[in-house]
Amino acid sequence: MNNQHRKSVSDNEEWAVEAHGLIKTFGSNHAVDGVDLKVRTGSIYGVLGPNGAGKTTTIRMLATLLRPDGGSARIFGHDVVKESQIVRQLIGVTGQYASVDESLSATENLIIFSRLLGLTRSEARRKASDLLEEFGLTEAASRPLKNFSGGMRRRLDLAASLIAQPPLIFLDEPTTGLDPRTRSQMWDTIRRLVNTGSTVLLTTQYLDEADQLADRIAVIDRGRVVAEGTADELKSSVGNSSLHLRVQSSQDTQAARQIVEQVLQVRSSISAEAGKITAPMADADRVTDLLIALRNGGIHLAEISVQKPTLDEVFLTITGKGVQENDSHAAEQSNTPEEVSV
């Protein structure tokens, strides 16, 4: 990054991203429908939502890869449409395969990327070696990319985006499909990025990932920001606890769910586990009323517990469904055509 772009960042230190009313439509599909975001410089900002919620489309507009149909956005004070060339010098984006040639090795691809960014030959080789070690790819360094697994490709994507370590890094679901060990390593790397001066905007459909990493979180559902705050603020917004119960007979599940919603005056969800019902609970004292109502309804419980709220309860309360209950909408938007801005 040259001195002009360093000045561009220092002159607008407080906000790395400011988006107001972003809109993107594909035919009759409103993929993004008025998104507002403000990301403070030097933070990790999480955008949480199911597949098809509009997360990736939002990132692509902020990264100048899609032209917004409405609204505006600035990166370190620079308009993403009017000053797209400057913006592109200030950001790094993952989610695109980091390769020039599938037949070339990981080392060769990283060296080419480094050289394109102005590093000398020796600097490029050293940078490639350091990044491959950072992401646990040293043993596969000489292997052609066409032989890489999906998880290895994802790690290489992030490595390539960090060659210049830009001030703002967009990570679009960076740990999807990774095993737990690699996922944990990726989390550590993301934290180090911020500690060494970058700002990270992270999209994810993993509740625990947003909880672990993000300083602030925006919850997106059907193209709109439906909640925003720290993880603790979002959790406190749904009450002090949540109810988890399982009925003895799966035939009673729907009846039990109706009683839960009637007594607690909330919306609940049924998990993939047979007969498991989850609901936010503002007042734990209502458990007694609920147990009486269930007994009067002839419903027998296998287990019941009251726990502190999680981000899953936040999403459930706000949208009326769990993150994994959005599959039909996700499938609908997964085929959304992409349009590259010019």
TINU-230382 format. One record per residue (C-alpha): y, z, x; residue in one letter; residue number from 1. Coordinates in Angstrom, 2 decimals, always signed. Layout:
// TINU-230382
> Y, Z, X, a, NUM $
...
This chain:
// TINU-230382
> +0.00, +0.00, +0.00, m, 1 $
> +3.32, -1.01, +1.53, n, 2 $
> +6.48, +1.11, +1.69, n, 3 $
> +7.93, -0.53, -1.43, q, 4 $
> +4.97, +0.58, -3.48, h, 5 $
> +4.96, +4.07, -1.94, r, 6 $
> +8.56, +4.36, -3.05, k, 7 $
> +7.54, +3.09, -6.49, s, 8 $
> +5.21, +6.07, -6.79, v, 9 $
> +7.50, +8.71, -5.32, s, 10 $
> +10.37, +7.71, -7.59, d, 11 $
> +8.24, +8.42, -10.68, n, 12 $
> +6.25, +11.43, -9.59, e, 13 $
> +5.69, +13.20, -12.87, e, 14 $
> +3.78, +10.60, -14.91, w, 15 $
> +1.18, +8.21, -13.53, a, 16 $
> +0.56, +6.68, -16.97, v, 17 $
> +2.80, +6.52, -20.04, e, 18 $
> +1.45, +4.54, -22.99, a, 19 $
> +3.10, +4.34, -26.40, h, 20 $
> +1.52, +2.77, -29.48, g, 21 $
> -0.88, +0.46, -27.62, l, 22 $
> -2.56, -2.06, -29.94, i, 23 $
> -5.26, -4.64, -29.28, k, 24 $
> -7.01, -6.66, -31.96, t, 25 $
> -9.85, -9.15, -31.76, f, 26 $
> -9.80, -11.11, -34.99, g, 27 $
> -9.98, -8.53, -37.78, s, 28 $
> -11.24, -5.80, -35.42, n, 29 $
> -8.59, -3.26, -34.35, h, 30 $
> -10.20, -2.23, -31.06, a, 31 $
> -7.13, -0.16, -30.11, v, 32 $
> -4.88, +0.92, -32.95, d, 33 $
> -1.79, +2.73, -31.66, g, 34 $
> -2.91, +4.73, -28.61, v, 35 $
> -0.47, +7.15, -26.91, d, 36 $
> -1.30, +8.60, -23.49, l, 37 $
> +0.62, +10.53, -20.83, k, 38 $
> -1.22, +11.20, -17.56, v, 39 $
> +0.41, +13.55, -15.08, r, 40 $
> +0.37, +12.46, -11.44, t, 41 $
> -2.26, +14.26, -9.35, g, 42 $
> -4.54, +15.09, -12.28, s, 43 $
> -7.87, +14.01, -13.73, i, 44 $
> -7.34, +12.79, -17.28, y, 45 $
> -10.39, +12.27, -19.47, g, 46 $
> -10.60, +9.80, -22.33, v, 47 $
> -13.56, +10.91, -24.44, l, 48 $
> -15.28, +8.96, -27.17, g, 49 $
> -18.43, +7.08, -28.17, p, 50 $
> -19.19, +3.51, -27.20, n, 51 $
> -16.96, +1.21, -29.22, g, 52 $
> -14.17, +3.77, -29.67, a, 53 $
> -11.65, +1.66, -27.73, g, 54 $
> -11.77, +3.42, -24.35, k, 55 $
> -12.54, +0.38, -22.19, t, 56 $
> -10.07, -1.84, -24.04, t, 57 $
> -7.35, +0.76, -23.43, t, 58 $
> -8.19, +0.88, -19.72, i, 59 $
> -8.12, -2.90, -19.45, r, 60 $
> -4.63, -3.02, -20.96, m, 61 $
> -3.36, -0.32, -18.61, l, 62 $
> -4.90, -2.17, -15.66, a, 63 $
> -3.16, -5.47, -16.64, t, 64 $
> -6.51, -7.12, -17.44, l, 65 $
> -5.64, -7.45, -21.14, l, 66 $
> -2.25, -8.14, -22.66, r, 67 $
> -1.40, -5.61, -25.41, p, 68 $
> -0.74, -6.98, -28.89, d, 69 $
> +1.65, -4.11, -29.51, g, 70 $
> +3.14, -1.02, -27.91, g, 71 $
> +4.03, -0.52, -24.26, s, 72 $
> +2.64, +1.08, -21.12, a, 73 $
> +3.99, +2.03, -17.72, r, 74 $
> +2.20, +2.89, -14.48, i, 75 $
> +4.40, +5.07, -12.25, f, 76 $
> +7.33, +3.73, -14.26, g, 77 $
> +6.38, +0.05, -13.98, h, 78 $
> +5.75, -1.98, -17.13, d, 79 $
> +2.16, -3.29, -17.20, v, 80 $
> +3.26, -6.64, -18.69, v, 81 $
> +6.62, -7.32, -17.06, k, 82 $
> +5.71, -5.85, -13.64, e, 83 $
> +1.99, -6.54, -13.56, s, 84 $
> +1.96, -7.60, -9.88, q, 85 $
> +3.45, -4.27, -8.79, i, 86 $
> +1.11, -2.34, -11.08, v, 87 $
> -1.92, -4.07, -9.57, r, 88 $
> -0.88, -2.79, -6.13, q, 89 $
> -0.88, +0.78, -7.42, l, 90 $
> -4.27, +0.93, -9.13, i, 91 $
> -7.98, +0.68, -8.50, g, 92 $
> -10.45, -0.17, -11.26, v, 93 $
> -14.20, +0.32, -11.48, t, 94 $
> -16.42, -1.27, -14.08, g, 95 $
> -16.48, -4.69, -12.46, q, 96 $
> -19.27, -5.49, -10.03, y, 97 $
> -17.98, -5.07, -6.49, a, 98 $
> -19.49, -8.14, -4.86, s, 99 $
> -18.40, -11.41, -3.39, v, 100 $
> -21.93, -12.72, -2.97, d, 101 $
> -25.14, -11.29, -4.41, e, 102 $
> -27.05, -12.48, -1.35, s, 103 $
> -24.81, -10.51, +1.01, l, 104 $
> -25.49, -6.89, +1.91, s, 105 $
> -23.51, -3.88, +0.73, a, 106 $
> -21.93, -3.59, +4.18, t, 107 $
> -20.92, -7.24, +4.24, e, 108 $
> -19.38, -7.07, +0.79, n, 109 $
> -17.36, -3.95, +1.61, l, 110 $
> -16.16, -5.51, +4.86, i, 111 $
> -14.98, -8.61, +3.00, i, 112 $
> -13.11, -6.46, +0.48, f, 113 $
> -11.55, -4.44, +3.30, s, 114 $
> -10.45, -7.57, +5.17, r, 115 $
> -8.90, -8.97, +1.97, l, 116 $
> -6.89, -5.75, +1.74, l, 117 $
> -5.54, -6.24, +5.27, g, 118 $
> -7.76, -4.00, +7.38, l, 119 $
> -8.69, -5.17, +10.86, t, 120 $
> -12.29, -6.10, +11.60, r, 121 $
> -13.03, -2.77, +13.29, s, 122 $
> -11.23, -0.81, +10.55, e, 123 $
> -13.15, -2.71, +7.88, a, 124 $
> -16.50, -1.97, +9.51, r, 125 $
> -15.64, +1.71, +9.93, r, 126 $
> -14.40, +1.99, +6.34, k, 127 $
> -17.55, +0.32, +5.02, a, 128 $
> -19.76, +2.67, +7.01, s, 129 $
> -17.85, +5.76, +5.83, d, 130 $
> -17.98, +4.73, +2.17, l, 131 $
> -21.66, +3.87, +2.23, l, 132 $
> -22.39, +7.30, +3.70, e, 133 $
> -20.11, +8.98, +1.14, e, 134 $
> -22.06, +7.41, -1.72, f, 135 $
> -25.54, +7.82, -0.27, g, 136 $
> -26.05, +4.10, +0.33, l, 137 $
> -26.46, +4.10, +4.12, t, 138 $
> -30.21, +3.40, +3.96, e, 139 $
> -29.54, +0.40, +1.69, a, 140 $
> -26.54, -0.85, +3.68, a, 141 $
> -28.25, -4.01, +4.89, s, 142 $
> -30.02, -4.75, +1.60, r, 143 $
> -28.78, -7.73, -0.50, p, 144 $
> -26.94, -6.62, -3.61, l, 145 $
> -29.30, -8.59, -5.84, k, 146 $
> -31.94, -5.98, -4.95, n, 147 $
> -29.77, -2.99, -5.88, f, 148 $
> -30.58, -0.82, -8.90, s, 149 $
> -28.01, -0.26, -11.63, g, 150 $
> -27.15, +3.19, -10.28, g, 151 $
> -26.69, +1.86, -6.75, m, 152 $
> -24.42, -0.89, -8.03, r, 153 $
> -22.29, +1.65, -9.88, r, 154 $
> -21.89, +3.72, -6.73, r, 155 $
> -20.93, +0.61, -4.77, l, 156 $
> -18.38, -0.31, -7.45, d, 157 $
> -16.61, +2.99, -6.93, l, 158 $
> -16.86, +2.71, -3.14, a, 159 $
> -15.17, -0.70, -3.21, a, 160 $
> -12.37, +0.56, -5.44, s, 161 $
> -11.63, +3.30, -2.90, l, 162 $
> -11.19, +1.12, +0.17, i, 163 $
> -7.42, +1.41, -0.10, a, 164 $
> -7.51, +4.66, -2.17, q, 165 $
> -4.72, +3.60, -4.53, p, 166 $
> -2.45, +6.18, -6.20, p, 167 $
> -4.11, +5.64, -9.60, l, 168 $
> -7.82, +5.03, -10.10, i, 169 $
> -9.35, +3.99, -13.42, f, 170 $
> -12.99, +5.05, -13.74, l, 171 $
> -14.61, +3.50, -16.80, d, 172 $
> -17.75, +5.53, -17.56, e, 173 $
> -18.59, +5.83, -13.85, p, 174 $
> -21.76, +7.90, -14.28, t, 175 $
> -23.46, +6.07, -17.14, t, 176 $
> -27.12, +5.53, -16.24, g, 177 $
> -27.05, +7.71, -13.12, l, 178 $
> -29.65, +10.38, -12.39, d, 179 $
> -28.43, +14.01, -12.44, p, 180 $
> -28.23, +14.32, -8.64, r, 181 $
> -26.19, +11.14, -8.19, t, 182 $
> -24.04, +12.06, -11.17, r, 183 $
> -23.20, +15.42, -9.56, s, 184 $
> -22.35, +13.67, -6.30, q, 185 $
> -20.03, +11.33, -8.18, m, 186 $
> -18.27, +14.31, -9.76, w, 187 $
> -17.68, +15.81, -6.31, d, 188 $
> -16.27, +12.51, -5.07, t, 189 $
> -13.90, +12.25, -8.04, i, 190 $
> -12.61, +15.77, -7.34, r, 191 $
> -12.06, +14.88, -3.67, r, 192 $
> -10.06, +11.80, -4.69, l, 193 $
> -7.57, +13.97, -6.54, v, 194 $
> -7.47, +16.55, -3.75, n, 195 $
> -6.49, +13.79, -1.33, t, 196 $
> -3.66, +12.45, -3.44, g, 197 $
> -4.96, +10.11, -6.14, s, 198 $
> -4.65, +10.36, -9.91, t, 199 $
> -7.80, +9.60, -11.91, v, 200 $
> -8.06, +8.34, -15.48, l, 201 $
> -11.68, +8.74, -16.49, l, 202 $
> -13.34, +7.37, -19.61, t, 203 $
> -16.63, +8.91, -20.66, t, 204 $
> -18.95, +9.46, -23.59, q, 205 $
> -20.42, +12.52, -21.89, y, 206 $
> -18.95, +15.73, -23.27, l, 207 $
> -19.99, +17.83, -20.28, d, 208 $
> -18.41, +15.33, -17.87, e, 209 $
> -15.03, +15.61, -19.58, a, 210 $
> -15.42, +19.38, -19.70, d, 211 $
> -16.29, +19.63, -15.99, q, 212 $
> -13.72, +17.22, -14.57, l, 213 $
> -10.69, +16.65, -16.75, a, 214 $
> -7.46, +18.63, -16.59, d, 215 $
> -6.55, +17.16, -19.98, r, 216 $
> -8.61, +15.19, -22.49, i, 217 $
> -7.78, +12.62, -25.14, a, 218 $
> -10.42, +12.19, -27.85, v, 219 $
> -10.53, +8.60, -29.12, i, 220 $
> -12.28, +7.52, -32.30, d, 221 $
> -12.07, +4.04, -33.84, r, 222 $
> -9.21, +2.95, -31.63, g, 223 $
> -6.98, +5.99, -32.10, r, 224 $
> -6.29, +9.22, -30.22, v, 225 $
> -7.40, +11.89, -32.69, v, 226 $
> -6.87, +14.92, -30.43, a, 227 $
> -5.39, +15.72, -27.02, e, 228 $
> -5.18, +18.78, -24.80, g, 229 $
> -7.05, +20.81, -22.21, t, 230 $
> -10.73, +21.47, -22.82, a, 231 $
> -9.94, +25.08, -23.77, d, 232 $
> -7.17, +24.01, -26.16, e, 233 $
> -9.45, +21.53, -27.87, l, 234 $
> -12.23, +24.09, -28.18, k, 235 $
> -9.92, +26.75, -29.58, s, 236 $
> -8.69, +24.26, -32.18, s, 237 $
> -12.08, +24.38, -33.92, v, 238 $
> -12.35, +28.16, -33.98, g, 239 $
> -13.94, +30.81, -31.86, n, 240 $
> -17.59, +29.91, -32.35, s, 241 $
> -20.09, +27.43, -33.71, s, 242 $
> -23.21, +27.77, -35.83, l, 243 $
> -26.62, +26.38, -34.85, h, 244 $
> -29.55, +26.66, -37.22, l, 245 $
> -32.92, +25.05, -37.81, r, 246 $
> -34.85, +25.11, -41.08, v, 247 $
> -38.59, +25.63, -41.27, q, 248 $
> -39.19, +22.58, -43.45, s, 249 $
> -37.42, +19.31, -42.59, s, 250 $
> -37.36, +18.53, -46.31, q, 251 $
> -34.78, +21.31, -46.71, d, 252 $
> -32.42, +19.94, -44.05, t, 253 $
> -30.02, +18.10, -46.35, q, 254 $
> -29.88, +20.96, -48.84, a, 255 $
> -29.22, +23.43, -46.03, a, 256 $
> -26.48, +21.18, -44.67, r, 257 $
> -24.74, +21.11, -48.06, q, 258 $
> -24.85, +24.90, -48.29, i, 259 $
> -23.47, +25.26, -44.74, v, 260 $
> -20.56, +22.95, -45.52, e, 261 $
> -19.86, +24.65, -48.86, q, 262 $
> -19.91, +28.21, -47.52, v, 263 $
> -18.08, +27.56, -44.23, l, 264 $
> -15.77, +24.87, -45.67, q, 265 $
> -16.42, +22.59, -42.67, v, 266 $
> -18.27, +19.42, -41.82, r, 267 $
> -21.62, +19.67, -40.05, s, 268 $
> -23.97, +17.37, -38.16, s, 269 $
> -27.74, +17.00, -37.92, i, 270 $
> -29.10, +16.43, -34.43, s, 271 $
> -32.01, +14.27, -33.37, a, 272 $
> -34.12, +17.44, -33.24, e, 273 $
> -35.81, +17.81, -36.61, a, 274 $
> -34.00, +20.16, -38.94, g, 275 $
> -31.30, +21.22, -36.43, k, 276 $
> -27.84, +21.67, -38.00, i, 277 $
> -24.62, +22.33, -36.08, t, 278 $
> -21.24, +23.30, -37.55, a, 279 $
> -17.94, +24.75, -36.28, p, 280 $
> -17.35, +28.31, -37.37, m, 281 $
> -13.89, +29.84, -37.46, a, 282 $
> -15.10, +33.24, -38.68, d, 283 $
> -18.43, +34.59, -37.44, a, 284 $
> -18.39, +37.16, -40.26, d, 285 $
> -19.24, +34.33, -42.67, r, 286 $
> -22.80, +34.27, -41.29, v, 287 $
> -23.74, +36.99, -43.80, t, 288 $
> -22.46, +34.91, -46.72, d, 289 $
> -24.31, +31.89, -45.39, l, 290 $
> -27.62, +33.71, -45.02, l, 291 $
> -27.37, +34.98, -48.62, i, 292 $
> -26.59, +31.47, -49.90, a, 293 $
> -29.51, +29.97, -47.98, l, 294 $
> -31.89, +32.64, -49.30, r, 295 $
> -30.68, +32.08, -52.84, n, 296 $
> -31.30, +28.37, -52.31, g, 297 $
> -34.88, +29.07, -51.28, g, 298 $
> -34.34, +27.71, -47.77, i, 299 $
> -36.25, +29.38, -44.95, h, 300 $
> -34.84, +29.34, -41.40, l, 301 $
> -36.76, +28.90, -38.18, a, 302 $
> -33.79, +30.01, -36.04, e, 303 $
> -30.05, +30.66, -36.21, i, 304 $
> -27.42, +31.40, -33.57, s, 305 $
> -23.64, +31.60, -33.19, v, 306 $
> -22.25, +30.23, -29.92, q, 307 $
> -18.91, +29.52, -28.32, k, 308 $
> -17.60, +26.07, -29.27, p, 309 $
> -18.21, +23.02, -27.11, t, 310 $
> -16.48, +19.65, -26.96, l, 311 $
> -19.26, +18.39, -29.23, d, 312 $
> -17.96, +20.70, -31.98, e, 313 $
> -14.45, +19.43, -31.29, v, 314 $
> -15.54, +15.85, -31.83, f, 315 $
> -17.57, +16.83, -34.88, l, 316 $
> -14.69, +18.68, -36.50, t, 317 $
> -12.16, +15.93, -35.87, i, 318 $
> -14.27, +12.89, -36.76, t, 319 $
> -16.92, +14.33, -39.06, g, 320 $
> -19.73, +13.13, -36.80, k, 321 $
> -21.22, +13.85, -33.40, g, 322 $
> -20.64, +11.54, -30.46, v, 323 $
> -24.08, +9.98, -30.83, q, 324 $
> -23.62, +9.28, -34.56, e, 325 $
> -21.27, +6.37, -33.89, n, 326 $
> -23.98, +3.88, -32.91, d, 327 $
> -23.29, +1.40, -35.71, s, 328 $
> -19.59, +1.23, -34.85, h, 329 $
> -20.46, +1.00, -31.15, a, 330 $
> -22.77, -1.93, -31.78, a, 331 $
> -20.08, -3.60, -33.84, e, 332 $
> -17.52, -3.37, -31.03, q, 333 $
> -19.90, -3.93, -28.11, s, 334 $
> -19.71, -7.66, -28.74, n, 335 $
> -15.92, -7.67, -28.80, t, 336 $
> -14.66, -10.68, -26.81, p, 337 $
> -12.63, -10.02, -23.70, e, 338 $
> -9.34, -11.68, -22.92, e, 339 $
> -7.78, -11.64, -19.46, v, 340 $
> -3.97, -11.53, -19.37, s, 341 $
> -2.11, -14.09, -17.35, v, 342 $
